[in-house]
Amino acid sequence: GSVTGFFSASAGGAGAEAGAGGGISEAVILEVERALSHNMTSRALAGYEAQLEDSDAATCLLYSLALDPAAAGGGIPAAGVAWNCSGNMLAVGFARLDVQGTDMEPSCAGVWNLQRVFVKRDRPDYLLPCSSGVVSLAFHPRHPAVLA
């Protein structure tokens, strides 16, 4: 079936009539359908096939990313991570977690583009220096290149 068919069937249960609480609004259905359509055309997982059934295959490690100790912020542990909406960029914030209060030691955020053919495991594609530790970061939900 279609996505619309799924939501219509799911939302059509008891209490889903107009004005009754608990139903799925049309705006939510449209937003979810748009996101699912986008996911169907995304190249973020190109080359991988979904395994919809349980598998005995072990999970394999594709990348082990780290910051080169010689880089600004090197030797400081990762404290936060975020994926962009395209699924191809991973941002990592670095901060000391063993200090009380605010970590005021200079640090950085690193961004790796995992869609590149040659990923540099110890060197992010972008290194953003920061005046203090980075424990929280997020990409914009619709603009994959905007990081906060």
N, C-alpha and C positions, 0 to 999 in steps of 0.2 A: 503494500500500500504506500500511499503518499504520506508525507509529513502532515498535510492538512487532514487526511483521514484519521491519522493517529490522534491528533489533538482534538478533532471533532468528537471522536469516540471517547476520549479521556475526559473531555470537558462536558460531555453530554449527560453525565450521571446526575444523581440527586443533588439538588442545590446549585446546579450550574446555570439555571435559567437566568435571564436578564434581571438584574436587581437583587438576586439572591447571593449572599456571600459564598465564597469558596470556588466559584467558577474561574476559568482562565479567560482573561480579557482578550479581545481581538487584537489589541496593540501588542500584547505579550506573544500571542501566537505568531503575528507577523514578524516580530523581532527574532523569535526563535527560528522560524522558517528561513529568514534572511541569513542568520548565522549558520544554519545547517547547509544552505545552498553555497555559502562562501566556503565552508569546510570541504564540500564535495569538489570544489575546483582548486583548492589550495595545493601548492606543490611542497608544503612543509614535510610531508611524509612520502614523497615520491620515491619509488623503489622498494617500499615496504608494503607487505600485504597484511591486512587485518586477520587475526586469528580469533574467530568468534567462538570457538569451542575451547574447552580447557586443553592445555597442552602440557606434556611432560618436558618440553624443551626448556633448558635452563636459560635464564636471562643472561645476556652477554653485555659486557661493558664496552661501549663504543668510544667514549672519551673520558679521560681523567684530566680535568682542567685545573691548572694551578698558575699562580702568578710568579714569574721569575723573581727570585730573591733580590736580584740587582735592580729591579724596577721600583719606582716609587710605590711604597706600600707593601713591598715584598716582605715576606715573613709574617705578615699580619693575617690572621685567619679570616676565612669567608664568614660573613655574618648575615647576609641576605641575598636572595636570588629572585629573579623575575624573568619570565618568558614574554616575548612580544606577541602581538595578536596573530602574526603570520606563522609563529612557531619555529622560526629559523634563527632568532637572536636570543642569546642568554646573557643577562646582565648579572654581575656579582658585585656586591658591596663588601668591602673589607673593613673590619674594625676589631679593636681589642675588646674582648668580652670579660677580661679579668680585672677591670678597673671599676671602682665605684663612682657613680656620677657620670658626667659626660666625658667621653673619650676625646680629648682635644689634640691628640697626636695626628699630624697629617697622614692622610690615607688616600684611598682612591676607589673608583668603581671601574670594573673592567667589563667590556662587552665583546662577546665572541659571536661571530656569524657562522653558525654550524652548517650553512648551506654551501659554503666554500668547498672546493675540492680538497685543498690542503689546509686543514685547521692547525694552527700553531697552539699546541696544548699548553705551553708555558707563557704565551704572549697573546693577550687579547687583541682583537682588531682595533679596538678603541680603548684608550686608558684615560680616564677622566680624573685628574687630581682633585682632592677635596681637602679642606682645612681641618677636618675632623673625621672620625670614623663614620662609615656608612653602614647602617644596620637595616635600613628600609629603602626600597626603591620599587618603582613600578613603571611599566610602559603604558602609553595611552591605549585605551581599548580599541580604537579604530585607526590610529596612525602609528604603524609599526616602528617608525624611526624616532618617536618622541619618548624620551625617558625622563622621569622625575625622581 
